[in-house]
Amino acid sequence: MKKWNTFLLTLISAAAGGFGTFFLLDYFALDMGWSTLFWMALYFFASHYAAVIIHEAGHLAGGALKGMKFSSMLVGPILLVKNKGRVSLRWEKHGLSIGGKATMYPDLSERKASLPNQLYWHLLCGPLASLIIGAAALYASITLNVIWLFVFSAISLLAGVINLAARENRDAIPDGAALAHLKDPVKKELLTAAYLIFGSIKDDWSELPAEVADRARRAVHQLPDHLLSAGIASSLAQYDMNRGAPAEAADLLAAIGEHSPEGKRSFVWEQVDANYLMACYLSGRTGDFSSIAARVHKRDALAYEKARYAAAAISGQEQDAAHAYERAIYHSSRMFLIYGDGKLERNLLEQAELYRKEVSA
């Protein structure tokens, strides 16, 4: 099925590209000289990011309509984020350099809408904005004979279609896939649990209500091989370690880690392994964990250093553990898109480092 989805998206993209090229050459009577090529490249670059902004703004508008609050908006490498009441711009190095992402805090009081309804409109309005604005721009470009509007309209319409048609990949769940999750009772519960956790935590894991943690734990065990389950399990493991139950965290992540895909995988699975090693260390488990640490790659620098820190600490390699700890602390504040300001990660690392120093004293 995934191969057919990829084939279909490739076919749509090729058809849109072919039609667009023909239309540009014929309708706008382009001569395709060097000057024209330069301006076309500029139009495509500017229109691409304009389409991303429109798409993400649609997500924000849809969520706000149902009571959700702004958290962040990513456009290429630029992240607009609200942290502790302040809105700031950050430059992010990540895997979405040509894409975007809008995140919002759910309204847990559900005054305007239920949580699933909030998520539905938040997810739907991104592609909807792309399609509506894209269609309007297409009409205007033909009516006014404005080429840059046509380029923007083509990119915006394509973004809307692809976001609705695309299914899960190893790093993300696109809008269409997430909307489909809301129709599946098990996946809907996973998505709801993820947003309940996200909306509950501001500064410390102690803010997570026990009933939310229990609900999320039940949801994870229903579908342990899902990307959402991996992310939720990592969060629950940090919650367990924070409340002094690292053995429970290790057991949970061991069960989830059995379903980790082989080869290339999401950074979410890297976090599962890194947090599993941390939980094993804090719960006093011994053994050879080098194979688990070795499969955590550098694409998530923090998870990579956490895994090496825990593996070194377990095996008694004090100098290696100390170096990995310093590097992990460094990376904790440099991946805002994934870890926020990094406070929760630093708290866990400091807890583990205090334990290491007590044991080695």
C-alpha positions in Angstrom: 0.0 0.0 0.0 2.8 2.4 0.8 4.4 1.8 -2.6 1.1 2.6 -4.3 0.7 5.8 -2.2 4.2 6.9 -3.2 3.5 6.1 -6.9 0.2 8.1 -6.7 1.9 11.1 -5.2 4.7 10.9 -7.7 2.1 10.7 -10.5 0.2 13.7 -9.2 3.4 15.7 -8.8 4.6 14.8 -12.3 1.2 15.7 -13.8 1.1 19.1 -11.9 4.7 19.8 -13.0 4.0 19.0 -16.6 0.8 21.0 -16.7 2.5 23.9 -14.9 5.5 23.9 -17.3 3.2 23.8 -20.4 1.0 26.6 -19.0 3.9 28.8 -18.1 5.5 28.4 -21.6 2.3 28.8 -23.5 -0.1 31.1 -21.6 2.5 33.5 -20.3 4.6 33.3 -23.6 7.9 32.9 -21.8 11.1 33.0 -23.9 13.1 30.8 -21.4 16.2 33.0 -21.5 18.7 33.3 -18.6 16.8 36.3 -17.2 13.5 34.4 -17.3 15.1 31.4 -15.6 16.5 33.6 -12.8 13.2 35.2 -12.1 11.4 31.9 -12.3 13.8 30.4 -9.7 13.2 33.4 -7.5 9.4 33.0 -7.9 9.5 29.4 -7.0 11.7 30.0 -3.9 9.6 32.8 -2.6 6.3 31.1 -3.5 7.3 27.9 -1.8 7.8 29.6 1.6 4.8 31.8 1.1 2.7 28.6 0.6 4.3 27.1 3.8 3.3 30.3 5.8 -0.3 30.1 4.4 -0.5 26.4 5.3 0.8 26.8 8.8 -1.3 29.9 9.4 -4.3 27.8 8.5 -3.5 25.3 11.1 -3.2 28.1 13.7 -6.4 29.7 12.7 -8.3 26.4 12.8 -7.0 25.6 16.3 -7.6 29.1 17.6 -11.2 28.9 16.4 -11.8 25.9 18.8 -9.9 27.4 21.7 -6.3 26.1 21.2 -3.4 28.4 22.1 -0.3 29.2 20.0 2.9 27.3 20.8 5.1 27.6 17.7 5.3 28.0 14.0 8.2 26.7 11.9 8.8 27.9 8.4 11.9 26.3 6.9 14.8 26.9 9.4 13.0 29.8 11.1 11.0 29.0 14.3 8.5 31.5 15.8 7.9 30.3 19.3 6.1 31.4 22.5 7.9 30.4 25.7 7.0 31.6 29.1 4.7 34.3 27.6 7.4 35.7 25.3 7.4 35.3 21.5 10.8 35.0 19.9 12.5 33.9 16.6 15.0 31.1 16.5 17.1 29.5 13.8 16.6 25.7 13.9 18.7 23.0 12.3 16.4 20.1 11.6 15.0 17.8 9.0 12.2 20.2 7.9 14.3 22.8 6.2 11.9 23.1 3.2 8.7 22.4 5.2 6.9 23.8 8.2 5.1 22.9 11.3 2.5 24.6 13.6 2.0 23.5 17.2 -0.7 24.6 19.6 -1.6 23.9 23.2 -5.0 22.2 23.4 -7.8 23.8 25.6 -8.0 21.1 28.2 -11.1 22.7 29.7 -12.9 22.0 26.4 -15.0 25.2 26.7 -15.4 25.7 22.9 -15.0 22.2 21.6 -14.0 18.7 22.7 -10.3 17.8 22.3 -10.9 15.6 19.3 -12.9 18.4 17.7 -10.1 20.9 18.4 -7.6 18.5 16.8 -9.8 18.0 13.8 -10.1 21.7 12.9 -6.4 22.3 13.8 -5.4 19.6 11.3 -7.9 20.3 8.6 -7.5 24.0 8.3 -3.8 23.8 7.1 -4.6 22.0 3.8 -7.9 23.8 3.6 -6.1 27.2 3.6 -3.6 25.9 1.0 -6.5 24.8 -1.3 -8.7 27.9 -0.9 -5.8 30.5 -1.2 -4.3 28.5 -4.0 -7.5 28.4 -6.0 -8.0 32.1 -5.5 -4.4 32.8 -6.6 -4.9 30.6 -9.7 -8.0 32.5 -10.7 -6.3 35.9 -10.1 -3.1 34.8 -12.0 -5.2 33.9 -15.1 -7.4 36.9 -14.9 -4.6 39.4 -14.3 -1.9 37.5 -16.3 0.5 37.6 -13.3 3.1 34.8 -13.5 4.3 34.9 -9.9 0.7 34.4 -8.7 0.4 31.3 -10.9 3.6 29.9 -9.5 2.4 30.5 -5.9 -1.1 29.0 -6.7 0.5 25.8 -8.2 2.7 25.3 -5.1 -0.1 26.0 -2.7 -2.6 23.7 -4.4 -0.1 20.9 -4.6 0.8 21.4 -0.9 -2.9 21.1 0.0 -3.4 17.9 -2.0 -0.2 16.2 -0.9 -0.8 17.0 2.8 -4.3 15.4 2.6 -3.2 12.4 0.4 0.1 11.6 2.2 0.3 8.8 4.7 2.7 8.3 7.6 6.5 8.3 7.0 9.3 7.5 9.4 9.5 11.0 10.9 6.0 12.4 10.8 2.3 11.9 10.5 1.0 14.3 7.8 -2.3 16.1 8.1 -4.3 13.5 6.0 -2.9 10.6 8.1 -3.7 12.4 11.4 -7.2 13.2 10.2 -7.6 9.5 9.4 -6.4 8.6 12.9 -9.4 10.5 14.3 -11.7 8.0 12.6 -9.9 5.0 14.2 -10.8 4.6 17.9 -7.3 3.2 18.9 -5.3 5.8 17.0 -7.7 8.6 18.0 -7.0 7.7 21.7 -3.2 7.8 21.0 -3.5 11.2 19.3 -5.7 12.5 22.2 -3.2 11.2 24.8 -0.3 12.8 23.1 -2.0 16.2 23.2 -3.2 15.7 26.8 0.4 15.3 27.8 1.6 18.2 25.6 -1.1 20.5 27.1 -0.4 19.4 30.7 3.4 19.9 30.9 4.8 23.4 31.2 7.9 23.2 33.5 8.0 19.8 35.2 6.8 16.3 34.8 5.1 16.5 38.2 2.4 18.6 36.4 1.1 15.6 34.5 -2.0 14.3 36.2 -1.8 10.6 37.2 -5.1 9.9 35.4 -3.7 11.3 32.1 -0.5 9.2 32.5 -2.6 6.1 33.1 -4.8 6.8 30.1 -1.8 7.3 27.9 -0.2 4.1 29.2 -3.3 2.1 28.2 -3.3 3.7 24.8 0.3 2.9 24.2 -0.1 -0.8 25.0 -3.0 -1.1 22.5 -0.7 -0.2 19.5 2.9 -0.5 20.7 4.5 -0.4 17.2 3.0 3.0 16.2 5.1 6.2 16.0 2.8 8.0 18.4 3.1 5.2 20.9 6.9 5.5 20.8 6.7 9.2 21.5 4.2 8.9 24.2 6.2 6.0 25.9 9.3 8.2 25.9 7.3 11.0 27.7 5.8 8.5 30.2 9.3 7.1 30.9 10.6 10.5 31.8 7.5 11.0 34.0 8.2 7.7 35.7 11.9 8.5 36.2 10.9 11.9 37.6 8.6 10.4 40.2 11.3 7.9 41.3 10.1 4.8 39.4 12.8 4.2 36.8 12.2 0.4 36.8 8.6 1.0 35.5 10.1 3.3 32.8 12.6 0.7 31.7 9.9 -2.0 31.5 7.6 0.2 29.4 10.4 1.2 27.0 11.7 -2.4 26.7 8.2 -3.5 25.6 8.0 -0.6 23.1 11.5 -1.0 21.9 10.8 -4.5 20.7 8.8 -2.9 17.9 11.5 -0.5 16.7 11.9 -0.7 12.9 15.2 -1.8 11.4 17.5 0.5 9.4 16.5 4.1 9.0 14.0 5.1 11.6 12.4 8.2 13.2 14.3 10.2 15.7 11.4 9.3 18.0 12.7 5.7 18.2 16.1 7.1 19.0 14.6 8.8 22.0 13.0 5.5 23.1 16.4 3.8 23.2 18.1 6.8 24.9 15.5 7.0 27.6 15.5 3.2 28.0 19.2 3.3 28.7 18.7 6.1 31.2 16.0 4.2 33.0 18.1 1.1 33.1 20.9 3.0 34.7 18.8 4.8 37.3 17.1 1.5 38.2 20.4 -0.2 38.8 20.2 -2.7 35.9 23.4 -4.2 34.6 24.5 -5.9 31.4 25.9 -5.1 28.0 23.8 -2.3 26.5 26.3 -1.4 23.8 24.2 -2.7 20.9 21.3 -0.5 21.9 23.5 2.5 22.3 25.1 1.8 18.9 21.8 2.0 17.1 21.1 5.6 18.3 22.4 7.9 15.5 23.6 11.5 15.5 20.6 12.9 13.7 19.2 13.6 17.1 22.3 14.8 18.9 20.7 14.9 22.3 19.4 11.3 22.2 22.8 10.2 20.8 24.7 11.7 23.8 22.2 10.6 26.3 22.5 7.0 25.1 26.3 7.1 25.3 26.2 8.7 28.7 23.9 6.0 30.1 25.8 3.2 28.5 29.1 4.5 29.8 27.7 5.0 33.3 26.3 1.5 33.4 29.6 0.0 32.3 31.6 2.1 34.8 33.4 4.2 32.2 33.4 7.3 34.3 35.4 9.6 32.0 33.3 8.7 28.9 30.2 9.3 30.9 31.3 12.7 32.1 32.2 13.8 28.6 28.9 12.6 27.2 27.0 14.3 30.0 28.6 17.7 29.1 27.7 17.2 25.4 24.1 16.2 26.2 23.7 19.3 28.4 25.0 21.4 25.5 22.6 19.9 23.0 19.6 20.1 25.3 19.1 23.8 24.6 19.7 23.7 20.9 16.8 21.7 19.6 13.8 23.8 20.5 11.6 22.3 17.9 11.8 18.8 19.6 12.7 19.6 23.2 11.6 23.1 23.9 13.9 25.0 26.2 15.4 21.6 27.2 14.6 22.0 30.9 13.0 18.6 31.3 15.9 16.9 29.6 18.4 18.7 31.8 16.5 17.8 34.9 16.7 14.1 33.9 20.4 14.4 33.1 21.2 16.1 36.3 19.2 13.5 38.3 21.3 10.7 36.6 24.6 12.6 37.1 23.9 13.1 40.8 23.2 9.3 41.0 26.4 8.5 39.2 28.5 10.6 41.5 26.9 9.1 44.6 27.6 5.5 43.2 31.2 6.2 42.2 32.0 8.1 45.5 
